[in-house]
Amino acid sequence: MNPLDHDWQGWKPALEERRVSARALAEACLERIARLDANIRAVSHLDRNNALAAAEASDRRRAAGEARGPLDGLPMLFKDNIDVAGLPTTAGLVPRRDHVAGDDAVVVAKLRAAGVVVLGKVTMHEAALGATNENPLTGRTFNPHRAGFTPGGSSGGSGAATAAGFSLAALGTDTLGSVRIPAAYCGVVGHKPTRGLVSKRGVVPLSWTLDHVGPIGRSVTDVAAILSAIAGYDAASPESVVAPPETTQVPEQPDLRGVRLGRLSAIDRVAVVSSVLEAFAKALDVLRALGATIVQVDLPDNDFGRVRRTGLLVSEAEGAFAHAELLAKHPEQFSPELRTLLTYGRDAGSQALIKAQRTIAEILVATRLAFAPVDAIVLPTAPQPAFDFATPVPVGQADFTAIANLTGRPAVSLPMGWSDQGLPLGLQLIGHPFGDARVLAIAQAYERAAGWDMRPRALD
């Protein structure tokens, strides 16, 4: 049995008809991890015995007609900054290697209650502040599509594991694009929810201002189902908000007639790899064929680099505060790169941070006005495909993703085909606050029309 034969929606009928068991599906994921992860290195901690016990419990519920809902039996993995009771939560940091979570994060508890089978934890970039998924604790995680290439960061383990069939879905965190960029690089789907829609309680913070928890899966429908399970107000989480009920109710949308999508004119002023631009142009053609109207949207004074740099400063400053105690006690256990970033954020000064917060406020107002005439903004997820670890990290890697974090808007990345080197490319949709269901419905319509098969071509 190969978990990559279907997405979760494809496996569900076989489970419901008892042709496949949840235990068999979990075992198939665990077998792939045992056989393939030595070369990908996406999994940091496994909870094999408890996972199989949970899968068997799911089978018993289904046999009794008592399945807990649409996710019962789904095998999932979790980024290593998300607490899973009884497993380490390292956040990719050497000085946290012995920290074991006593309780589940809110999102994990919700998914367990929905019947999800928790397989274990996956790797991440050190402290969730980085672009490649390399850290001193677990080393490098590799892209399942190309040996020696990055899966993206910081949720690279979540993207790589899902693409490789180590699980059918995973949770990650997204501060400036850390769910969506790995999704794009690995050929899967990743969603950053509206700020406050999903509780972050039980998640090691990098930036309280910009962090979001989001699902990664092999289809938009799978991601939407997971979002529905993890969304909801958490009174004990200071960033949590009460959202309209329809925020996660994704409608069936066979075509896009009446939908207006905005193409940011600023894309033309950014260095973008030619194959990304070609794939994006074809994706726009698919959206037009579905009935969508594509309009140019001008964001006054928009500078993608300025937005990214502002978000990075906030992340560095808040990350320095979040990890201040560890950094003071064990500076030698932080990589030189991370130590430099956190020290810069710590020492930035109040004027720089006030300026960053004012810049965020200005961007919030500008996007509110510029995006008002359209249902969503459409743009590539990243200006480039995945790159070799030997290649310097592209400066503008998060240029197209950061704006959704600074404004708290929902954003989804889904496959839009292949680069000229055979690497996955991502299409991004950014919606209005609490318009998660809307952007996911548009993404689902594109996904079905485009029909990309993004399974790694040379993995098995």
N, C-alpha and C positions, 0 to 999 in steps of 0.2 A: 504494500500500500504506500503510495506516494502522496503526502499531504498537499503537494503542489498540483495535483490533478484537478482540484476544485478550490474555490474560495469557501468560506464558512457557509454561505447561502447554498452553495452546491453540495456540501456534505450533509446539510440538515435533512433532506428527504431520505437519504440512506439511513440516517440515525432514526428518524421517525418511523421508517418501515422495518427497522431492526435488521437491515442488511449489513450494517456496520455498527460497531459499539463505540461509545466514547472512550472506553479503555483501549480499544485497538487503535483509535486515532491518536490518543496520547502516546501510546507505545511507538507508533510510527514516527511521531515527532522526536521522541527520545532516541530512537534508533538513528535518525538522521543526524542528530546532535553528536552521538557517539561516533558516527562514521565520518562526518564531514567537518566538524567544528575545529579539529586540529589545524585546518588550513584557513578557517575564517576567523575563529577566536572571538565569537560574538557572545557566548554564554559565560557568565561569571560564576553563577551558583545554581545548582539544580536541587529540586526538592522532589526527587523521583517517587519515593514511597508515598508521600502525602498526595502527590499528583495522581498516582494510579488509584489510590483510595477514593479521591474525589471523583475520578472518572467512573469508577464502579458505582459510587453513590448516584451519579447522574444516570447511569444505565438502569439502576433500580427504580429511580423516580419515573423515568420514561416508560418502563415496563408496567408500572402501576398507574400510568396515565396522570402523573403528577409532576411533569416537567415544569420547571420554574419560569420558563419563558423562552424567548428566541435565542438566548445565549447559552442555554443549559448544555454543558458538555464541550464548550469551546475551549481549546487549549491555548493559553496565552503566556507570554513572558513580560517581564517588567524591568524598566530601566533602573539602574542601581542607585538612584537617588530617591526611589519610591519605597517606603517601608513595606516589607512583607514579613509578617510575624515569624520569628525563628530563623530568619536568614540575615546575613550581613547587609547593611546599607552603607556602602563605602562612599558613594558619590564620586567614585573614581579617585579618591584621595588616599594616599598611603597611610596617613595617621588615623584614618577611620577604618582600617582593614579589619579590626577586631570588634567593631560596633555591630551588635546584633539587635535587630528590631524586636521590641516586646509586643507590639501591636501592628495590625495592618493599617496602612494609610486609608483614608476615607474611600478613595477610588478603588482600592483593592477589596475592602470590605463590601462595597456595593457590588463588585463583580463576583465575588464569592457568593453573595446572596442571590445573584442571578444564575448561579450554577456554573460559572466559569471554572475551568481546571487550571490552577496556578502551577506552571511547570518550574518556574524559578526566575532568575534575574539575568539581565544582559549588561554588557559593557557600555561605557560612555566615555566621553572626553573628560579629562580631569576637571572636577568641580563644575562640569557643564559649561565651561568657558573655553570653547575651542571648536575648530572646524574640521578635524580629521578623525577623531576617535582614537587618539593615541595618548596613553598616560603611563606614568611610572609603575602603576600597580598591575595593570593587565597587558601592557604593551600595545600593539597595534591590532585593530579589528579591520579585516579586509572585506572588500566589496565582493559579493558572490558572483558578480558578472565579469570580474577581471582580476586576476591575481596581481597583488602588489598595489592595488588601487584603494583609495579611501572610500568608505561608505558614507562619508560626510559626518558632521558632528552637530550638536553633541550627542544626539540620540542615535548614533551610528549603529550600536548594537541592536537597537529595536528595529531599525530599517533592514540591516543585514540578516537578522534572524528570521524576520517575516519573509523576505525575498528568498531565503534559502530553504524555507519549509521547516524550520526548527519549531515554529508555532504557526498558527493561522492568523495571529494578530499579536500586537504588543502595545504597551503604553510607553510614551516618552514624555519629555518636557521640551518646551519651545520658548526661548527667551528672545532670540532675534531671527529664528528660522530653524531651530534645532530639531523639530519634528519634520518640517516640510522639506528641508534640504536633503536629509538622508532618504526620505521617501522618494524624492526626485532622482537622486543618484542611484538608488537601488531598484527602481521600477515598481514601486508600490504606492499606496495612497496614504496620505497623512493629513490630519486635520488639527488646526489650532483653533480652539473654541473662542467665543466671545469672552473677554476678561470677566472673571467672576462667576461664569456659568458652571465651572467644575472646581470643586474644592481642592486646595493645595495642602490641606492639613495632613501631616505625615510624609511630606515631601521635603527633602533637604533643599533649602532655597539657594539660588544664586542671586536673583533680583526679585524682590517682592513686587516691584513696580511692573516688571515685564514678563515674569515667568507665567507659563500656562501649561497645564497637563492635557495631552491630547493622544488620541488613538492612531495607530498605524495598522493597516490591513491590506488585503489583496484586492479589495473592491470598495467602491464608495458605499455600497449597501452595508457591507460589514462594518465599516467605520461609523456609519450613521447609527447602526444598532448599538455599538459600544458607547457612542456618545450619549445616546438616550439613557443608557444604564448608569453612566457615571455623572451625568448632569444633576443639578439640584442644589438648593440653598443649604448652606451649612452655617448655622448660627455661631459656631465656635471658630469659624474662619473669618478673619477681618476683611479679606478681599471678596468674600462671597456675596452674591447679589441674588435677589429674587427675579427670575426671568419669566417672561410670558410662556404659557404652556406650549404654544406652537413653535417655540424656539428649536426643539429637537424633533418635531413631527414632520418628517420629510415626505412631501407629496409625490405621487407618481406623476412624472412629467415626460410623456413620450416625445414631445417636441418642444421647441423654444419659441414658438410664435408669441409675440408680444413682449419678449424679454429684451432689454437693452443692456448691452455690455460695453463698458468703457475701456478703451485702449489708451494707456497713458502715453502721451506724446514724448515724455521725457525718456522713454526707452531708447529713442533714436539718438540720444546723447550719451549712451553708455556703451562701453566696449563689451560686446556680446559675441560669443563664438558663432560663426556663420551657420553651422548646422542647427544651433538653437533657434536662430532667426528663421531658418527655412522651415523647421518643424512647427514653430509658432504660427507662421503664415498659413501653413496647412491646417493647423488646429482652428484658426479663425475661419477658414473656409468650411470646415465641418460644422462649426457653430452657426455660420450663416445658412448652410444647407438645412439645418434643423429649424430655421426660422428666426434666429436671433438677429437683432440689429446691432452692428458694431459701430460705435461712435468714438471720435477722438476726445479725450479728456485732458485738459491742461490744469496742472496743479501749480498755481503761482509760486515762483521761487523754489520749485521742487529741485532738490539736489539729493539723489539717492545716497551719495556718500556722506553728506551732512546728517541725514537721518540715521544711517548706520553708526557713524561716529558718536552721535549723541546717545544712542542706545548702548553702545559699548562702554562709554564713560559711566553711565548709570549702573550698568552691570558690574563694572570693575569696583565702583564705590560701594554698592550694596553687597557685592560678594566679599569685599574686604571686611565689611562689618560682620557679615554672616560667619566668616571663618577666622575672625580676629584671634580667638583664643588658640585655635590650632596653629595658626601662622606664628603667633608669638612663642608658643612652646616648642614647635617642631619645624622651624623654617627650612631646615635642610631636607625635610621630607616632601617639600613642594618642588615641582620642577622649576628650573630657573625662569622659564617662560611664564608660568602661572604666578610665580612670586613677583615678577616684574609687573604683570598686569594688576594684581591686587595692591601692590605697593603704590602704583600710579593712582589707582582709584582712591586709596586711603589718603594720599597726600594731595589730591587734586585741589582741595580748598573749597570753601563755601561759595565763592563767587562763581567758580566753574560749574558747580552743581546747581546753583540757582539758575544760571544761564541754561543748563541742560533741561531743567524742568520747565522753564519758560519756552524753550524751543519745542518741547513736547506739546505744550498747550497750544502753541501757534500751529503746529502740524495737525493737531486734533481739529481745530477750527477750519483750517484750510481744506482738509479732506472731507469734513462734514459738508462744506459748501460745494466743493468740486464734484464729489461723488453723488450728490443728491439726485441728479437727473437719470442715473442708471441703477440697474438692479445689482450689479456687481462690476468689479474691475477685473480684467483678464490680462495676464502677463506671464512670461516664463517664471518658473520657480527660482531658477538660478541662471546667471549669464553663461554658465559652462556646465558640461557634464562632469562626472567624477574624474579625478586626476590621480596620477601616480604619487605615492608617498615621497618619491625623490624630487617631485616638483614643488616649488614654493606655493603656499596657499594663496589663491587669487585674492587680491585686496577687496574686490567687490563681490565676494561670494554671497553675502547676505544683503546686497543692495536692494533686491526685489522683495525680500521677505520682512525686513525690519519694520517697515511702516505699519504692518498689521499689529505688531506687538506694541509699538508706541501709542497707537490709537485704540487698542483693545478690540479690533475688529476680527470677525471670524475669517479664516482663510484655509483653503484646502489645496493640496498639491496632488495631482494624479498624472499618470503616464501620458505623454504625448508623442511617444515613439522613440526612435533611436538616433544617436549621433552617427556621423559618417565613420566613426570608429567602433560602432556596435555597442555603445553605452546608452543606458536609459536617459531620457529627458523628461522634465516635469512641466506641466501646465498648472498655473496657479489662478485661483479665483478668490478675490477678497470682497467680502460683503459688508452690509450695514450691521451695526451692533444688534445682537440677537437675531440676525438673519442667517444663522447657521443652517437651518433647514433649507432656506432658499439657495444658498451657494452649493449645498450638497445635492439638491435636486438638479441644478444646472450641471454640476459635475457628473452626476449619474447619467443624464441624457447624453452628454458628450462621450462618456465612457462606453456606453452601449453602442453608440453610432460608430465610434472609432474602432472598437474591437481589438485593442492591442493585446497580444499575448506576451507578457513580460517575464515569463519564467527564465531564469538563467540558462543560457544555451549550452554551457559546457560544465555544469556543476557536477552531475552524477557520472 
